[in-house]
Each structure stands twice: as structure tokens, then as C-alpha cells.
Amino acid sequence: MYRCLELAKLGSGNVAPNPMVGAVLVHNDRIIGEGYHQKYGEAHAEPNCIASVKDEDKHLIRDSAMYVSLEPCVHFGKTPPCADLIIKNKIPKIIIGCRDPFKEVNGKGIEKLQNAGIKVTQGVLEKECKELNKRFLTFHTQHRPYIILKWAQTANRKMATQGNDRLYITNEFSNRIVHKWRSEESAILVGTNTALADDPELTTRLWTGNHPVRLVVDMDLKLPLSLKLFNEKAKTIAFNKMLHKEQNNILFYQVTEDVILIHQLTNALYQLKIQSVIVEGGAKLLQSFIDEEMWDEVRIITNEELIIDNGLSSPELSFYAKIFEQKILTDKIEIFKSRNNIYH
């Protein structure tokens, strides 16, 4: 199962909204086949695993055990059901990491395999398998995206100056890590003031990977379309209270003011099938997510040698547990998980 997880991670950034899945076929303690879901719309882990078996080992499939990190699918989507393929190949034993909460699966794959006479074992490295697909599982069980809050701060916890001057806090190595983080999420969100003050492009230009969908809160539609986040390099969604229409690569998504904005945003992202979002500012928007306890992970980069006076203070975090810390030259990277999140 550890090998299944290693394989599954190779699909990171390329399979969403599908989960990352790895599969290994074992005969008498020897791996005869392995595979993973490589790209959305293409074959899943199980068929790739079976297809990888060498011709001289194909006769062993009927006497082998398949390990798979997530319950095999049982519905027709972009590809045929994996459970049917397992049954067709007469694999007698399946070991599953965790169940798939997607309503079209959710135990139906296990039931179908058992009804076909296949021995099914569940819950092997279940915690690790759930952690791997925390975005997918959060989306389908909590009906909202997996939410990551990220900010950079000085040693005295300031994240911006009081004026219009842009403050560069992190070093070039930390910046690359931030772009790697972006490539791993479905979307990236900023507020109006951050968009105006910093004019960020919100792409992965410092890292090889897909650009996230760019999200901006612009309630009064005062942001000029000349800003970088409206360029053609990625799709942009502008949440506002005035109109709902699509123009070129920009979707203007209307929200109202009579409901808490954070809940409207998460509901909208669920409807748009966006499974994960990294929120990069500003301080007011970040604090709103914290105050509503609507977050799963916080990533903070602190320049331990930079101190400024009269700056904009960082958000105040609560209900958290630190799970990671790393030093990169002057920068300290810390990752926290919400104590309310079930996948930590």
C-alpha cells in the first residue's frame, strides 16, 4: 500500500477533479504490475496496473492480489468501471486503502467485488490514503473545496506596508515553493485591495505545472481589466454583486450581500466543481476565513531578519496544530492544520 501511495502522488496536479490513485498487483510477494491514474479523462490506476503486467506473467493475474489506495469505481464516467475490469480478469483478492465517498461509488465498488466472490480487505493505511486525497474527500463529504490560507510576514508579523509600496518579504527559493503550491491546487483567491496594490498574475511561472483558476473578490467591479490577473494565461472568476456573465476567459460570478461572503464563496466554488483553493490575501479576506473557521490548512512564510514599522498586521490564527516547519535561508516556512479538519 505504501507503494500505491508513492505511485498515486505521481498524478498530482494532473488528475483533478478525480482523486490520485495507485495500484499494485502482487503474486507470492512479487510485484508483477503497477500503475496510477496519470491524467484526468484517461485510464485509472487499476487498468494501468493490469496493462503493465508482462506477457510471461499474465497467467499469474488470476492468482494475485491487487492493492489499490482508493475503492475501485463502479460507474461509467470518462472511462469504464474499474470494478468490472477486476472481475473480468478474475483477480481473487483486493486490498483497499479507503472508501470513495463520491456518491456514484461510496461502497458500491466494494459491494460489487464481494458479490463477484472476490475477497475484499478495507482500511489498510487508511489515514495515509485519506490524507493523500484530502482535497477530493473534503469536496465530496463537506461539499466545499479544501481551503489553504497562505501569507508571508516579517519577523514582527507585518505582511504589508501602510502605503502603496509593495513589500517583498520572501526570498527567491521560497517564491518557487509558493508557485509549486499553486500548481497543486485547483484555484487561487485574492481580494480587491491585493489585486490593486500588487497587480499579481497568480500563475505558476516559477514552477512547471498547471496554472490554477484565478479568483478575485471584486464586489463593486472596480478592478481594471488591464490587471495581470485578467490576462489570457489562465481563467479568472470575479465574484461581484452586480452581474453574472462570461467574457473571454473571465467569468463574472454574482453573489449577494445578505449572506456571509465566505460561505457564498465556498458554495459557489462547490457548484463550479473547484476542489481546492489557496487564498493568498489580503489580510481582511484571510481573517474572514479564519473567523468563520472555514479553512483546512495555513501556510506562513516568515522572513526572520526583516522588521518594518507601521505595517499591516498578519491575521490572527486560532484552533490550529503545527505539522511542518522548514528553514530556507532567512525564511521560515510553517504549515498548520485546523483542529476542526478530519484529515490531519
C-alpha positions in Angstrom: 0.0 0.0 0.0 2.9 2.3 0.6 3.9 1.7 -3.0 0.4 2.5 -4.1 0.7 5.9 -2.4 4.0 6.6 -4.0 2.6 5.9 -7.4 -0.6 7.9 -6.7 1.4 11.0 -5.9 2.8 11.0 -9.4 -0.6 12.1 -10.7 -0.5 15.3 -8.5 -1.7 18.3 -10.4 -2.9 16.3 -13.4 -5.9 14.3 -12.4 -8.3 16.7 -10.6 -11.2 16.6 -10.2 -10.5 12.9 -10.0 -8.6 11.5 -7.0 -5.0 10.4 -7.0 -4.9 6.6 -7.0 -2.2 4.0 -7.2 -2.5 0.2 -7.7 -0.1 -2.7 -7.3 -0.6 -6.3 -8.4 1.2 -8.9 -6.2 1.8 -12.6 -6.8 3.6 -14.5 -4.0 5.2 -11.3 -2.6 6.4 -10.3 -6.0 5.0 -7.2 -7.8 4.0 -8.2 -11.3 2.2 -5.0 -12.2 1.7 -1.4 -11.0 0.0 1.7 -12.3 -1.5 5.0 -11.3 -4.1 7.5 -12.6 -1.9 9.7 -14.7 -4.3 12.3 -16.3 -7.9 13.3 -15.9 -10.0 11.6 -18.6 -7.5 8.8 -19.2 -7.2 5.3 -17.7 -7.4 4.9 -14.0 -4.8 3.1 -11.8 -6.3 -0.4 -12.0 -6.3 -0.8 -15.8 -2.9 0.8 -16.0 -1.7 -1.7 -13.4 -3.1 -4.7 -15.2 -1.8 -3.5 -18.6 1.7 -3.2 -17.1 1.9 -7.0 -16.4 4.4 -8.6 -18.7 3.2 -11.3 -21.1 5.1 -14.0 -19.3 3.3 -13.1 -16.1 -0.2 -12.6 -17.4 -1.2 -16.2 -16.3 -0.4 -15.2 -12.7 -3.1 -12.5 -12.6 -5.8 -14.9 -11.6 -3.8 -16.0 -8.6 -2.7 -12.5 -7.5 -3.8 -9.8 -5.0 -4.4 -6.2 -6.1 -3.6 -3.4 -3.7 -5.3 -0.1 -4.5 -5.3 3.1 -2.5 -9.0 4.0 -3.1 -12.1 1.9 -3.7 -12.4 0.9 -7.4 -15.1 2.9 -9.3 -18.3 1.1 -10.4 -19.8 3.8 -12.7 -19.3 4.8 -16.3 -17.6 8.2 -16.4 -14.7 9.2 -18.7 -13.6 5.6 -18.5 -15.4 2.2 -17.9 -15.8 0.9 -14.3 -12.6 -0.4 -12.8 -14.5 -3.0 -10.7 -15.8 -4.6 -13.9 -12.2 -4.9 -15.2 -11.0 -6.5 -11.9 -13.9 -9.1 -12.1 -13.2 -9.7 -15.8 -9.5 -10.5 -15.0 -10.6 -12.9 -12.2 -8.4 -11.2 -9.6 -9.3 -13.1 -6.4 -8.3 -10.6 -3.7 -8.4 -6.8 -3.4 -6.9 -4.8 -0.6 -8.3 -1.2 -0.4 -6.8 1.8 1.4 -10.1 3.8 1.9 -13.6 4.0 0.6 -14.5 6.5 -2.1 -17.2 9.0 -0.8 -18.2 10.0 -4.3 -22.0 9.3 -4.5 -21.6 7.2 -7.6 -19.2 4.9 -5.8 -19.3 5.1 -1.9 -19.2 1.4 -1.1 -20.8 0.2 -4.4 -17.5 -0.8 -5.8 -16.7 -2.9 -2.7 -20.2 -4.5 -2.8 -19.9 -5.4 -6.5 -16.5 -7.0 -6.0 -17.7 -9.0 -3.0 -20.8 -10.2 -4.9 -18.5 -11.5 -7.6 -16.8 -13.7 -5.0 -13.7 -11.5 -4.6 -12.2 -11.2 -1.1 -12.1 -7.6 -0.1 -9.9 -6.1 2.7 -10.5 -2.5 3.6 -8.8 0.2 5.7 -5.1 -0.6 5.0 -3.1 2.6 5.7 -6.5 4.3 5.7 -5.3 7.5 7.4 -2.4 7.9 4.8 -4.8 7.2 1.9 -7.3 9.8 3.2 -4.5 12.4 3.7 -3.4 11.9 0.1 -6.8 12.7 -1.3 -7.8 15.3 1.4 -9.0 17.7 -1.3 -11.2 15.1 -3.1 -12.6 13.8 0.2 -13.3 17.2 1.7 -15.1 18.2 -1.5 -17.4 15.2 -1.5 -18.0 14.9 2.2 -18.2 18.6 3.3 -19.5 20.0 -0.1 -16.8 22.7 -0.3 -13.3 22.9 -1.5 -10.2 22.1 0.6 -9.1 25.6 1.7 -5.5 26.6 2.2 -4.6 30.1 3.6 -1.2 31.4 2.8 0.7 34.6 3.7 4.2 36.0 4.1 5.1 38.1 7.0 8.1 40.0 8.6 9.7 38.9 11.8 7.3 41.3 13.7 4.3 39.8 11.9 3.7 42.5 9.3 2.5 41.5 5.8 2.4 44.8 4.0 3.3 48.5 4.4 0.7 51.1 5.3 1.3 52.8 2.0 1.1 51.7 -1.6 4.6 50.4 -1.8 4.8 46.7 -2.5 6.7 44.8 0.3 8.9 42.0 -0.9 9.2 39.6 2.0 10.3 36.1 0.9 13.5 35.0 -0.9 13.6 33.6 -4.4 13.7 30.0 -3.2 10.6 30.4 -1.1 8.9 32.1 -4.0 9.5 29.0 -6.1 7.9 26.8 -3.4 4.9 29.1 -3.4 4.5 28.6 -7.2 4.8 24.8 -6.6 2.0 25.1 -4.1 -0.1 27.0 -6.7 0.4 24.2 -9.2 -1.0 21.7 -6.8 -4.4 23.5 -6.3 -7.4 24.0 -8.5 -7.8 27.7 -7.8 -6.1 30.7 -6.1 -8.0 33.6 -4.4 -7.2 37.2 -3.6 -9.2 40.3 -2.6 -9.7 43.6 -4.3 -7.0 45.5 -2.4 -4.4 42.9 -3.1 -5.2 42.8 -6.8 -5.0 46.7 -7.0 -1.9 47.1 -4.8 0.3 44.2 -6.1 -1.2 43.5 -9.6 -0.3 39.8 -9.2 -0.5 37.4 -12.2 -1.3 34.4 -9.9 0.3 31.9 -12.2 2.9 29.2 -11.8 5.6 30.9 -13.9 8.4 29.9 -11.5 7.4 26.2 -11.5 6.4 23.7 -14.1 2.8 22.9 -13.7 -0.8 23.9 -14.5 -2.0 27.4 -13.7 -4.8 27.4 -11.1 -8.1 29.2 -11.9 -7.7 32.7 -10.6 -10.4 34.0 -8.3 -10.8 37.6 -7.1 -13.4 39.2 -4.9 -14.4 42.5 -6.6 -17.8 43.3 -5.2 -18.2 46.6 -7.0 -16.4 45.7 -10.2 -13.8 48.4 -9.7 -10.8 46.4 -10.9 -9.5 47.5 -14.3 -9.3 44.6 -16.8 -5.8 45.7 -17.6 -4.6 43.9 -14.4 -2.4 40.9 -14.9 -4.9 38.5 -13.3 -7.3 39.2 -16.2 -4.8 38.3 -18.9 -5.1 35.3 -21.2 -2.7 33.0 -19.3 -5.4 31.4 -17.1 -9.1 31.5 -16.5 -10.3 34.2 -14.0 -13.5 34.3 -11.9 -14.5 37.7 -10.5 -17.0 37.4 -7.6 -19.2 40.6 -7.5 -22.7 41.8 -6.5 -23.6 43.3 -9.9 -23.7 40.9 -12.8 -23.3 37.3 -13.9 -21.8 36.7 -17.3 -18.8 35.2 -19.1 -16.5 37.4 -21.2 -13.5 35.9 -22.9 -11.6 34.0 -20.2 -13.3 35.9 -17.4 -16.4 34.7 -15.5 -18.2 37.4 -13.6 -20.0 35.5 -10.8 -22.7 37.3 -8.9 -23.0 37.0 -5.1 -25.3 38.9 -2.7 -24.5 40.9 0.4 -27.3 39.4 2.6 -25.3 36.2 3.3 -21.8 35.8 4.8 -19.5 36.3 1.8 -17.1 33.4 2.8 -20.0 30.9 2.8 -21.2 32.2 -0.6 -17.7 31.8 -2.0 -17.3 28.2 -0.8 -20.8 27.3 -2.0 -20.0 28.9 -5.4 -16.7 27.0 -5.7 -18.5 23.8 -4.9 -21.0 24.5 -7.6 -18.2 25.3 -10.0 -16.6 21.9 -9.1 -13.4 23.5 -7.8 -11.9 21.1 -5.2 -9.2 23.2 -3.7 -8.3 26.8 -3.3 -5.2 28.6 -1.9 -6.1 32.0 -0.5 -3.2 34.5 -0.9 -4.7 37.6 0.6 -5.2 40.2 1.7 -5.3 40.3 5.5 -9.0 41.1 5.8 -10.0 38.3 3.4 -7.7 35.8 5.2 -9.1 36.8 8.6 -12.6 36.3 7.3 -11.9 32.6 6.6 -10.3 32.2 10.0 -13.1 33.9 11.8 -15.7 31.6 10.1 -13.5 28.6 10.8 -13.6 27.9 7.1 -10.1 26.6 6.5 -8.2 23.4 6.5 -4.5 24.4 6.3 -2.5 27.6 6.8 1.0 28.1 5.3 3.0 31.0 6.7 6.4 32.2 5.4 8.3 34.4 7.9 11.3 36.4 7.0 13.1 36.2 10.3 15.5 39.1 9.5 13.0 41.7 8.2 11.3 44.1 10.5 9.2 47.1 9.4 7.4 49.8 11.4 3.7 50.8 11.0 2.9 47.9 8.7 -0.3 45.9 8.2 -0.5 43.1 10.7 -0.9 39.5 9.8 -4.1 37.6 10.5 -4.7 36.0 14.0 -4.8 32.3 13.8 -6.8 30.0 16.2 -7.7 26.3 16.6 -4.6 25.0 14.9 -1.8 22.4 15.2 1.6 22.8 13.5 2.5 19.9 11.3 5.6 21.2 9.4 8.5 23.6 9.7 11.4 24.3 7.4 14.1 27.0 7.2 15.3 28.4 3.8 18.0 31.0 4.4 16.2 33.9 6.0 12.7 32.4 5.6 10.9 30.1 8.0 8.0 28.0 6.4 5.4 26.8 8.8 2.3 24.7 7.9 -0.7 24.4 10.3 -3.8 22.2 10.2 -7.1 23.2 11.5 -8.2 21.1 14.6 -11.6 21.0 13.0 -10.4 19.2 9.9 -10.9 15.5 9.9 -8.0 14.7 7.6 -5.0 15.5 9.8 
